[in-house]
Amino acid sequence: MFYMDVRYEGTSGEPNLILTDIPSQINSSNTFMGKLGTLLAWHYGDPVSPAERQRNDRVFADFQRNRNPFIDHPEWVDAVFRPTLKIARVSNDEVEIFWEIGFSNALLEVRSLHGWAGVEAPKTNQGAYWVVREASPAYVPVPVFYRLR
């Protein structure tokens, strides 16, 4: 499924297949597929086996003449499907949060005293970023937590 997401981008008339962690997006009337978090857990829990490598070799030699890069290089899953999150304080009450374009559809949530809440994200051609204004951080004695979903 990682290969399908990367290979089918909708540029040559084929559908743009997209892995997602939002189950309500996955249905037969759109191009969202697979639960990304589950696929990542499987990827880490069941590393590429010699049998999978052999199958990838046979598919290349006997049928498709292309390879599944995630069988040859399982470490590329992290590079493509896991964000590199960067957080920097830009002022006393603002935090900038940024990650690369592969996760531009992710949702950022901030935990406050009332639980987790989503934060709107402006999109750029570099990826997704937020500038989050914190409520009087110098006077709030609790840590602030951020997560991507």
C-alpha contacts under 8 A as a table, 3 or more apart, distances in Angstrom:
res1	aa1	res2	aa2	distance
1	M	4	M	4.91
1	M	5	D	6.24
1	M	19	L	7.78
1	M	34	G	7.31
2	F	5	D	5.27
2	F	6	V	6.42
2	F	19	L	7.72
2	F	70	F	7.30
2	F	77	V	7.52
3	Y	6	V	5.22
3	Y	7	R	5.82
3	Y	68	N	6.26
3	Y	69	P	7.28
3	Y	70	F	6.85
4	M	7	R	5.11
4	M	8	Y	5.76
4	M	17	L	6.66
5	D	8	Y	5.77
5	D	9	E	7.15
5	D	16	N	7.47
5	D	17	L	5.02
5	D	18	I	5.22
5	D	19	L	6.36
6	V	9	E	6.66
6	V	17	L	7.93
8	Y	11	T	7.78
8	Y	14	E	6.54
8	Y	15	P	6.32
8	Y	16	N	5.27
8	Y	17	L	5.66
9	E	14	E	7.35
9	E	15	P	6.64
9	E	16	N	4.17
9	E	17	L	6.39
10	G	13	G	5.72
10	G	14	E	4.86
10	G	15	P	4.63
10	G	16	N	4.13
10	G	17	L	7.65
11	T	14	E	6.79
11	T	16	N	7.75
15	P	31	T	6.51
16	N	31	T	6.14
17	L	31	T	4.94
17	L	32	F	5.90
17	L	33	M	6.78
18	I	31	T	6.23
18	I	32	F	4.76
18	I	33	M	5.91
19	L	32	F	5.88
19	L	33	M	5.12
19	L	34	G	5.35
19	L	35	K	6.29
19	L	36	L	5.47
20	T	23	P	7.40
20	T	25	Q	7.52
20	T	26	I	7.79
20	T	32	F	6.42
20	T	33	M	6.52
20	T	34	G	6.33
20	T	35	K	5.35
20	T	36	L	5.24
21	D	34	G	7.77
21	D	35	K	4.89
21	D	36	L	5.26
21	D	37	G	6.17
21	D	149	R	7.16
22	I	25	Q	5.67
22	I	26	I	7.37
22	I	35	K	7.26
23	P	26	I	5.42
23	P	35	K	6.93
24	S	27	N	7.38
25	Q	30	N	7.80
25	Q	32	F	6.08
26	I	30	N	7.29
26	I	31	T	7.62
26	I	32	F	5.09
26	I	33	M	5.42
26	I	34	G	7.25
27	N	30	N	6.17
27	N	31	T	7.88
27	N	32	F	7.14
27	N	33	M	7.65
28	S	31	T	7.63
34	G	39	L	7.39
35	K	38	T	5.47
35	K	39	L	6.28
36	L	39	L	5.06
36	L	40	L	6.08
37	G	40	L	5.12
37	G	41	A	6.22
38	T	41	A	5.05
38	T	42	W	6.22
39	L	42	W	5.06
39	L	43	H	6.04
40	L	43	H	4.91
40	L	44	Y	6.28
41	A	44	Y	5.32
41	A	45	G	5.95
42	W	45	G	4.97
42	W	46	D	5.71
43	H	46	D	5.54
43	H	47	P	6.07
43	H	48	V	7.99
44	Y	47	P	6.07
47	P	74	P	7.91
48	V	52	E	6.23
48	V	53	R	7.18
48	V	71	I	6.32
48	V	74	P	7.17
49	S	52	E	5.21
49	S	53	R	6.44
50	P	53	R	5.03
50	P	54	Q	6.13
51	A	54	Q	5.02
51	A	55	R	6.17
52	E	55	R	5.04
52	E	56	N	6.14
52	E	71	I	7.15
53	R	56	N	5.06
53	R	57	D	6.24
53	R	71	I	6.32
53	R	72	D	7.12
54	Q	57	D	5.02
54	Q	58	R	6.24
55	R	58	R	5.03
55	R	59	V	6.06
56	N	59	V	5.20
56	N	60	F	6.21
56	N	67	R	6.30
56	N	68	N	6.66
56	N	71	I	7.13
57	D	60	F	5.19
57	D	61	A	6.14
57	D	67	R	7.47
58	R	61	A	5.05
58	R	62	D	5.65
58	R	63	F	7.59
59	V	62	D	5.47
59	V	63	F	5.19
59	V	64	Q	5.97
59	V	65	R	7.25
59	V	66	N	7.76
59	V	67	R	7.46
60	F	63	F	5.89
60	F	64	Q	5.31
60	F	65	R	4.38
60	F	66	N	5.17
60	F	67	R	5.64
61	A	64	Q	7.33
61	A	65	R	6.04
62	D	65	R	7.38
64	Q	67	R	7.81
67	R	72	D	7.91
68	N	71	I	5.59
68	N	72	D	6.80
69	P	72	D	5.06
69	P	73	H	5.74
69	P	74	P	7.62
69	P	76	W	7.89
70	F	73	H	4.96
70	F	74	P	4.70
70	F	75	E	7.51
70	F	76	W	6.32
70	F	77	V	6.57
71	I	74	P	5.63
73	H	76	W	5.70
74	P	77	V	5.87
75	E	78	D	5.88
75	E	79	A	7.11
76	W	79	A	4.90
76	W	80	V	6.18
77	V	80	V	5.33
77	V	81	F	5.59
77	V	82	R	7.31
78	D	81	F	5.43
78	D	82	R	4.92
78	D	83	P	7.82
79	A	82	R	6.27
79	A	83	P	7.70
80	V	83	P	7.76
80	V	102	G	6.32
81	F	102	G	6.54
81	F	103	F	7.28
82	R	102	G	7.88
82	R	103	F	7.52
83	P	99	W	5.88
83	P	100	E	6.35
83	P	102	G	7.01
83	P	103	F	6.12
84	T	99	W	5.44
84	T	100	E	6.52
85	L	97	I	7.12
85	L	98	F	5.88
85	L	99	W	4.80
85	L	100	E	7.79
86	K	97	I	5.74
86	K	98	F	5.22
86	K	99	W	6.23
87	I	95	V	6.88
87	I	96	E	5.74
87	I	97	I	4.61
87	I	98	F	6.58
88	A	95	V	5.72
88	A	96	E	5.28
88	A	97	I	6.65
89	R	92	N	7.36
89	R	94	E	6.06
89	R	95	V	4.36
89	R	96	E	6.15
90	V	93	D	7.94
90	V	94	E	5.61
90	V	95	V	5.63
90	V	96	E	6.43
91	S	94	E	5.10
91	S	95	V	7.12
92	N	137	P	7.41
92	N	138	A	7.72
93	D	133	R	5.58
93	D	134	E	5.17
93	D	135	A	7.06
93	D	136	S	6.52
93	D	137	P	6.12
94	E	131	V	6.29
94	E	132	V	5.45
94	E	133	R	4.55
94	E	134	E	6.05
95	V	130	W	7.93
95	V	131	V	5.55
95	V	132	V	5.17
95	V	133	R	6.63
95	V	134	E	7.65
96	E	129	Y	7.08
96	E	130	W	5.60
96	E	131	V	4.37
96	E	132	V	6.28
97	I	129	Y	5.39
97	I	130	W	5.12
97	I	131	V	6.37
97	I	132	V	7.67
98	F	127	G	7.42
98	F	128	A	5.93
98	F	129	Y	4.22
98	F	130	W	6.52
99	W	103	F	7.07
99	W	104	S	7.79
99	W	127	G	6.02
99	W	128	A	5.89
99	W	129	Y	6.54
100	E	103	F	6.39
100	E	104	S	7.21
100	E	126	Q	6.25
100	E	127	G	4.58
100	E	128	A	6.72
101	I	104	S	5.09
101	I	125	N	7.38
101	I	126	Q	5.59
101	I	127	G	3.51
101	I	128	A	6.46
102	G	127	G	7.07
103	F	106	A	5.44
103	F	127	G	7.07
103	F	128	A	7.30
104	S	123	K	7.00
104	S	127	G	5.26
104	S	128	A	4.91
105	N	128	A	7.87
106	A	148	L	6.26
106	A	149	R	5.65
107	L	118	G	6.66
107	L	119	V	7.28
107	L	120	E	7.88
107	L	121	A	7.88
107	L	148	L	5.56
107	L	149	R	5.06
108	L	118	G	5.74
108	L	119	V	5.65
108	L	120	E	7.62
108	L	121	A	7.70
108	L	146	Y	6.92
108	L	147	R	5.79
108	L	148	L	4.69
108	L	149	R	6.40
109	E	116	W	5.95
109	E	117	A	5.15
109	E	118	G	4.26
109	E	119	V	5.78
109	E	146	Y	5.68
109	E	147	R	5.34
109	E	148	L	6.33
109	E	149	R	7.53
110	V	116	W	5.50
110	V	117	A	5.50
110	V	118	G	6.48
110	V	119	V	7.09
110	V	144	V	7.25
110	V	145	F	5.80
110	V	146	Y	4.66
110	V	147	R	6.66
111	R	114	H	7.42
111	R	115	G	5.24
111	R	116	W	4.26
111	R	117	A	6.40
111	R	144	V	6.34
111	R	145	F	5.31
111	R	146	Y	6.45
112	S	115	G	5.34
112	S	116	W	6.41
112	S	117	A	7.80
112	S	144	V	6.79
112	S	145	F	7.75
119	V	130	W	7.96
119	V	132	V	8.00
120	E	130	W	7.56
121	A	128	A	6.55
121	A	129	Y	6.02
121	A	130	W	5.33
122	P	128	A	6.54
122	P	129	Y	6.33
122	P	130	W	6.65
123	K	127	G	6.26
123	K	128	A	4.80
123	K	129	Y	6.58
124	T	127	G	5.40
124	T	128	A	6.04
124	T	129	Y	7.62
134	E	137	P	5.89
135	A	140	V	7.80
136	S	139	Y	5.56
136	S	140	V	6.38
137	P	140	V	5.13
137	P	141	P	7.78
138	A	141	P	7.62
